[in-house]
Amino acid sequence: MTHPSTARPPLGLVTVDTPVGFQLEGLKKKATIQLMGSRLWGRFNPNHWDPVYAAQTGLAAPIQTGEMSSAYISEMCVNNFGANFFRGARIVCKYVSSTLANEIITTHGVVTEKTAKGKGYRFKVDIWADNEAGDKKTVGWVEVDVGVGV
């Protein structure tokens, strides 16, 4: 059971009153080989789980699949927008650099636009994931309706 003081509202942290410039609450994940080599993420390609094979192909370490970074960003969006993220949201991501095994990845988001729509707003948020050195790995944006049709 979640303690009431730490429970999030069911529709997320972003409300119709959220201003442009608001920073989403991000999250941190470690790129672990155990996940990178699972059947769901990258088992078909040893570049995602085998350090020897990855080195033979010129990589410094096994690389995480792009879908894993997208999953981290999506989790951040669910944490911040709640159920609104599942109602007509649009997410666009581009993978700009490989995520290496054991890197710590942090997700970020900043509200850049807020457009009136129905009884609420359509929020546009710049999103990205980077490593502990600040190197961007994935960049993009998401649009989510909040309070529309409520």
N, C-alpha and C positions, 0 to 999 in steps of 0.2 A: 504494500500500500504506500502511496506517495503522501508525504506530509503536506498538509494544506498550504503551508508557506512556500513550498518549492514547486507546487503543481502549476502547470501552465494552463492558460485558458484553452478551451478545446479548439478555438479557431486560430491559435498562434499568438505571437507577440506583436505582430504588425496589425494595427487597427486603422480605421478610417482617419484617425487623428495623427497617424505617423507622418512626420515631415520628410521632405526631400533632404537628403544628407544623412538620414538615419543609417547606422551601421548594424547589419544583422549580427546576431550572436553566432560566431563561427564554431567550428569544432576541429579537433586534432585527431589524426589517425596515423598509425605506423604502417608503412608498406611492408607487410610480412610475407616472406616466401611461402609460408603455409597457406595463406589465402591466395596468393598470386598463382600458385600451382593447383588450386582446386579445380574441379571439373566445371564449375560455374564461371570461372574467370579466365584461365589461361592454360589449362592442362594440355591442350593440343600443341602448344608451341614451347619448346624448352627454353627459349629466351626469357620466358616469364617465371621460371622456377629453378633452372639448373645453372649454378655459377660457372661451371667449367664450360658448358656450351655457350653461355652468354659471352664469356671472355674470348672464346674462339671466333665469335662473330663480331668482335670489336667493342663490346659493351663493357663498361666498368663493373657492372653487376646486373643481375636479372632485372628486367623492367616490368613495371606494373601495367596492366592493360588500361587503356583510356577509359573504359567503362567503369573502372573502380573509382577514378577521380570524379566521374559524373555521379556515381552513387554517393560519394561524400558530399558533393554539392547539393544533390537532391535531398539528402538527409538534413542538411542545414536549412534548406528551404521548407521542408516539412516542419522542422522545429520552430521556425519563425512565422510561417503562414498557416500552419495547421491544416485543417480540412480544406481551406481555400486553395491550397496547392493542387488539389485533385479535381478542381472544377474549372476547366478551361485554361489552365496555365500553359505557358509556352516557355520552353527552355532551349537555348542555343549555346553549345560549347565548342571550343576548338582546343585541341591538344597541341601545346606549343613546345613542350620539352618532355623528355622521358622522366618518369618517376622511378628512381632506383630502389632496389630492396633496402629496407631499413631506414629510408628517409622518413622524417616526420612531416606529414602534410597537414596544412592548416587551410581551412576554407574561409572565404571572406565574401561579403556582399554589402553594397551601398546603394540605397535608394537614389536613383537619378531623375526619375520622372514620376509624377502623380497626376493622372488625368481623370476628371470626373466621368463617371459611367453609371447610369442608373441611379440607385440610391447610395452608391459608394464610389470607389476609385479603382482604376487600373494602375498598379504600381509597376514600374520598370526598375530593375535592380541590376547593376553591374556585378558580376560574380567572378571569382577566381580562386584557384588553389595554388599555394606555393609551398616550398620546403623551408626548413629552418634557416637557410641562408638567404631567404627572400626571393629565390629563383621561381618565377611563375611557371607552372606546369600546365594549367588549364585556365582558359579565360572564356568569358561569354556574358550572357545576360538572360534574365528571366522576366516574364510578365505574369502578374497574378492579380486577379480581381479580389477586392476586399469590400464587403458590405454591399455588393451588387445584387440586387434582387432579394435582399433580406427583408 
